[in-house]
């Protein structure tokens, strides 16, 4: 039986010759980075009941489990990608006022 490839898979096959193998040492280093990125640990935190209720409501509106939402917010905060929407609005207003 012959397998049909989609456009994405055909592109991968066409570009396969462009890839170069890496040294064993570098491959191990890359694998270590990937493993650390995937690794997770369980923690326990205390959170106000009212905050937990609001968190569960927000996570339901977002369509994801509340623990996933917590992990996502923490990750964004730690990688400096958590954005304060109100601060952005104030900045935009200031920029518009100065034009």
KERO-537192 format. One record per residue (C-alpha): residue in three letters; x, y, z; residue number from 1. Coordinates in Angstrom, 3 decimals, always signed. Each point is the difference from the previous one (the first is absolute). Example, Ala and Ser with C-alpha at 12.3 -4.5 7.8 and 13.67 -1.06 7.14 Angstrom:
% residues 2
('ALA',(+12.300,-4.500,+7.800),1)
('SER',(+1.370,+3.440,-0.660),2)
END
This chain:
% residues 99
('UNK',(+0.000,+0.000,+0.000),1)
('UNK',(+1.315,+3.421,-0.977),2)
('UNK',(-0.315,+2.848,+2.504),3)
('UNK',(-1.041,+3.407,-1.277),4)
('UNK',(+1.876,+2.923,+1.481),5)
('UNK',(-1.622,+3.360,+0.614),6)
('UNK',(+1.666,+3.251,-1.118),7)
('UNK',(+1.744,+0.487,+3.356),8)
('UNK',(+1.448,-3.517,-0.041),9)
('UNK',(+1.164,+0.401,-3.624),10)
('UNK',(+1.767,+3.241,+1.003),11)
('UNK',(+1.793,-1.853,+2.802),12)
('UNK',(+1.171,-2.672,-2.412),13)
('UNK',(+1.205,+2.585,-2.532),14)
('UNK',(+2.014,+1.864,+2.646),15)
('UNK',(+1.415,-3.097,+1.755),16)
('UNK',(+3.341,+0.422,-1.758),17)
('UNK',(+0.468,+3.436,+1.583),18)
('UNK',(+0.177,-1.385,+3.526),19)
('UNK',(+3.396,-0.772,+1.468),20)
('UNK',(+0.638,-2.455,+2.815),21)
('UNK',(+1.328,+1.412,+3.264),22)
('UNK',(+2.705,-1.466,+2.178),23)
('UNK',(-0.964,-2.475,+2.692),24)
('UNK',(+0.985,+2.523,+2.675),25)
('UNK',(-2.175,+2.724,-1.516),26)
('UNK',(-2.917,-2.435,-0.447),27)
('UNK',(+0.235,-0.931,+3.695),28)
('UNK',(+0.061,+3.678,+0.959),29)
('UNK',(-3.083,+0.713,-2.127),30)
('UNK',(-1.781,-3.031,+1.459),31)
('UNK',(+0.807,+1.211,+3.518),32)
('UNK',(-1.461,+3.426,-0.731),33)
('UNK',(-3.158,-1.581,-1.390),34)
('UNK',(-0.354,-2.301,+3.004),35)
('UNK',(+0.350,+2.899,+2.455),36)
('UNK',(-2.574,+1.976,-1.945),37)
('UNK',(-2.474,-2.886,+0.153),38)
('UNK',(+0.601,-0.848,+3.640),39)
('UNK',(-2.594,+1.222,+2.448),40)
('UNK',(-0.457,-0.266,+3.737),41)
('UNK',(-3.043,+0.096,+2.182),42)
('UNK',(-0.225,+2.761,+2.582),43)
('UNK',(-2.559,+1.010,+2.602),44)
('UNK',(-1.014,+3.610,+0.481),45)
('UNK',(-2.522,+1.766,+2.172),46)
('UNK',(-2.343,+2.285,-1.850),47)
('UNK',(-2.979,+2.022,+1.168),48)
('UNK',(-3.320,-1.749,-0.646),49)
('UNK',(-1.332,+3.029,-1.891),50)
('UNK',(+3.065,+0.037,-2.255),51)
('UNK',(-0.367,-3.715,-0.685),52)
('UNK',(-3.655,+0.456,-0.967),53)
('UNK',(+0.886,+2.833,-2.376),54)
('UNK',(+2.924,-2.010,-1.370),55)
('UNK',(-2.253,-2.955,-0.761),56)
('UNK',(-2.514,+2.312,-1.687),57)
('UNK',(+2.724,+1.562,-2.166),58)
('UNK',(+1.467,-3.383,-0.905),59)
('UNK',(-3.439,-1.264,-1.004),60)
('UNK',(-0.474,+3.084,-2.206),61)
('UNK',(+3.432,-0.646,-1.545),62)
('UNK',(-0.869,-3.675,-0.516),63)
('UNK',(+2.861,-1.536,+1.940),64)
('UNK',(+0.533,-1.576,+3.425),65)
('UNK',(+0.670,+2.498,+2.786),66)
('UNK',(+3.334,-1.589,+0.927),67)
('UNK',(+1.133,+0.376,-3.609),68)
('UNK',(-1.032,+3.650,+0.111),69)
('UNK',(+2.021,+0.524,+3.195),70)
('UNK',(+3.066,-1.646,-1.572),71)
('UNK',(-0.412,+2.107,-3.149),72)
('UNK',(-0.245,+3.266,+1.938),73)
('UNK',(+3.058,-0.878,+2.080),74)
('UNK',(+1.979,-0.933,-3.099),75)
('UNK',(-0.944,+3.248,-1.744),76)
('UNK',(+0.952,+1.995,+3.096),77)
('UNK',(+3.379,-1.699,+0.303),78)
('UNK',(+0.764,+0.418,-3.705),79)
('UNK',(-1.031,+3.689,+0.085),80)
('UNK',(-2.945,-0.595,-2.319),81)
('UNK',(-2.772,+0.716,+2.497),82)
('UNK',(-1.537,+3.267,-1.102),83)
('UNK',(-1.831,+2.569,+2.134),84)
('UNK',(-2.835,+1.019,-2.308),85)
('UNK',(-0.857,+3.130,+1.995),86)
('UNK',(+3.611,+1.224,-0.162),87)
('UNK',(+0.011,-0.495,-3.768),88)
('UNK',(-3.219,+2.001,-0.372),89)
('UNK',(+1.468,+2.857,+2.051),90)
('UNK',(+3.149,-0.038,-2.115),91)
('UNK',(-2.000,+0.089,-3.217),92)
('UNK',(-2.060,+2.941,+1.295),93)
('UNK',(+3.170,+1.869,+0.942),94)
('UNK',(+1.532,-0.655,-3.411),95)
('UNK',(-3.163,+1.166,-1.754),96)
('UNK',(-0.146,+3.141,+2.145),97)
('UNK',(+3.618,+0.857,-0.933),98)
('UNK',(-0.629,-0.174,-3.741),99)
END
